């Protein structure tokens, strides 16, 4: 069970792009329940029991996570980003970032704040990179 939870938590599921999480959930439910996906992308699964239960239960959870979106690449390689889903700017210092779906940048992230947005400089081996 913990392995499945770890796998689920490691999936990319930024708000508005939860497809990988949705596919994982549908795959794990398999044929154990009736599954449908509504117009908003929610997974709705119904599992009918062998007899009418005294009480019914509903399990509800978010599929998405907070993140950032690159909104502009400056000429010096710095990236302008905006928050998606309410990122607390105090927790991003020194974090590794993943850009796109496959590139993990395992280097320091330098964050400078302005009143309207976050400006993120990503550098590798002392040089700015435009990715």
Secondary structure, DSSP 8 states (H G I E B T S, - for coil): -HHHHHHHHHS--BTT--HHHHHHHHHHHTTSSEEEE-TT--EEEE---SS--SS---------B-EEEEEEE-TTS-EEEEEES---GGG-TT--EEETTTEEE-S-EEEEE-SS-EEEEEEETTEE---
